[in-house]
C-alpha cells in the first residue's frame, strides 16, 4: 500500500504525538548560553557580509561546521551555520537567530553526536529533532527540510544502538512528511567489516577527514539536491 505523505501543517499532529510518547531521558540538555559567543559571531558575520536571500541553510554541529558546503554544492546559494559540540536542543533554542533570520529556502540539519555522548537516549534525540522540524513547518510554511541521520564514528561506536534507534524514529516520522526528508550516510562511512573506516575520520575519531567528507557528500548530495530543486 502506498504511504500518504502529508503536508507540513498536517504533520504537526503526528510529530506532537511522537514527542508526547518519547521516554524521559536520564540526561538533560546543557545550557545553550555556552554558545552565545558563537551565535553572536554569526550575527557579526551577517552584518559584515550579508548572506544570499533565501539560502540553502546547513545548520547544526561540527559535521556541518567543517563541511565545505560551498565546494560540495557549487550551484546552490549555501550558508553554513555549524557550531561544534551543539546538541539538537541548542539549535531549537537559537532557531530565531540561526534559522529563521535567514528565511532559508531549504534547511539541512545535522546533530546528535554530542547528544549521545551526553547520555541522551534515542527517544529524546528523536523528540528534539522532530520538534525542530515542526517548528520550521510552523514558522516558515512550505520550507523543505533535510535531516541527516547521526553518523557512525569510532569515538561513539559504543553508542551505535542509541544512534540507530534515534535515526530509525526520525526516518519513520518523516516518511509521511511531504516537506521533510531523512538522509543517511551510515553505509558510506562503514567498511566491509561493518566498522567505521579509520581513514574517513580525523585524529579525534569523531570528525570526518577529507576522505570522509568525500564519501559523506557523495551519499548525501542526491537527497539534498532533489530537495533543493523543489525549493520555492
N, C-alpha and C positions, 0 to 999 in steps of 0.2 A: 504494500500500500504506500502511495506517495505521501510524504510528510508535508504538512502545511507549514509554510514559512510566514510568520506573522510580521506586520509592520512594527516599528519600534514602540509606538504607544501601546499597542496590544500586548507587547512582550512585557511591559512593566508589571502586570499582574503575575505573570509567570516567574519573573525574577523575584518579586516580593515573596512569593511562595517559597522559592529556593532559599532566600535569605532567612525566612522565618523557621525553616526546617533545619537550618545549619546548627551543628552542635556547638556548645560553648568551648572555646579553646582555652587550654591552661595558660597560654601566653597572651599578654595584652600588647597593644600597639604602642610603640615608643612615642615620645613627644615629637610631633612634626616640627616644632620650633628649632630643632637641631639643624634643619636645612634652610633656615631663614636667610642666611648669607648667600647660599646657592641660588635661591629664588630671586633675591634682590639683584644678584649678578646677572641673571637672565633679563630682568627688567631694565637694568642699565644697558645691557647689550641691545635690547629692543629700542631704547631711546637713541643710542648712538647709530645703530644700523637697523631701521625698521624692517621687519620681515615682510615677505611677499604676502599679498592679500590671499585669503583662503588657502593657506599652505596645506601640504600633507604633513601632519604633525607626528613625529616619532617621540614618544614620551615614556619615561619610566626609569629603570635603574641603570646600573653600569653597563649592561649589554647594549643599551641604547646610547649611553654616553660615549662609548668607544667605537661605535659603528659609524663608518664614514658613509652616511646615507646619501650625501650629495653625489659621491662617486658611484654608489650602488644603484642609484635611481636618477641618472643624469637628465632625464626628460621630465621629471616631476619637480614642482616647487617645494622642496623638502625643508623642514625646520626640525632641528634636533633639540630636545629638551630632556636630556638624561642626567640624573644625579645619583652617583654611586652609593649603594647601601640602602636605597629607599625601599620601603615596603609599599604594597598596594595602597594601604591606608594613607600614606603620605601624599600620593597623587590625588586621592579623593579630597584630602584636606586642602591642597593647593590648586584644585581644579580651576577656580576662578582666575588664577594668575598665570597658570602654565598650560591651560587647555582653552577655556572659553575666551580668554583675552585675544586669542588669535582667530577666532571663528574658523577653525580648520575645515577643509572640505573632506578630509579623511583623518581619522585618529588611529595610529598604530601604537599599541601599548604592550609593554613588557615589564614584568616584575615577578617576584616570587622567591628568588634566591635568598634574600635577606629574611623573608618571612619564615621559610622552613628552618633557616639557621637559628632563628629566634625561638623555635619550638612551636610555631603556629601549626594547627592541624589543617588537613585538606579542606574541611568544611569552611573554616574561617577564610582561607585564601580564596576559595571559590566565591564565598559570600561577598567579600570585599571587591573582587573583580567584577562580579555581576552588578554590584551596587554602582560601580563606576560606569559601566555600560548603561545602566538605567538612568543615571544622572545625565549622561551625554544625550540620550534619547529625549529626556525631558527638557533639558536646557537648550539643545540645538537640534530640533527635529529634522530628520532627513539626512543627518550626517552619518556616513558609514564608519564602522569601527572594525579594526582587525586586532584581535587579541592573540599574542604569541604565547604558546604554552611554555611554562618554565622548562628550561633546558636541563639535560643531564650534565653533571660535571664531576670530576674526580673528587673535589672537595666535599661535595654534598651527596656522594653516591649512597651513603647510608640513609639518606632521606628520600630515596627514589620511590618508595611505596607511597609516601605522602604526596610527592610531586606528581606522580602518575594519577593518583586519586583526584587531586585538585584539578589537573588538566582534564580528566575524564568528566568531572562535574561541569566544568566550564564548557567543554565541547558539546556535551549533551544539551545544556541550557541554550547555547547559541545556535544549535541546529535548527531551531524553529524561529529564528530572528532574521527577517529579510534584510536588516541593516547591519548586522554584525556577523563576522566570520572568525572562526578559530583557525589558527595556523600553527603548525608544529614542525620543529626541526630535529626532534629526538633521533630519528633513524639516521639522519645525515651526519650526526656527530658521534655515532657509535661504530665500533669496528666489527669484524666478523664474529668476534667472541662476545658481542653484546655489551662490551665495556666502552667507556669514553676513550676516544683516540687521543693519546697523550699529546701528539703533535698539534692538535686542534686547540690546546689550552695554554695560557700563559703560565709563568712560573708559580703564580699563586693557586693554580689548579682550579680556578673558578672562571676568570675572564677568558674570552676567546683570544687565540693568537690570530695572526694574519691569515693563516691557512684555515683556521676555524671559521673566521668570518667569511671566507670564500664559500665554504660548504654551507654555512648558515644562510648567506644571501641567496645562493642557488636554490635552496629548499624553500625559502620564503618569498622570493621575488614573484613567482606566478600568482600567488594569492594576493599579494599587495598590489600588483599591477592590475589585476582584474578588478579589485575594489576601487582603485584609483580611477579606472576607466569609467566607473559608474558615478563618480563624484559630481555634485551639482555645479 
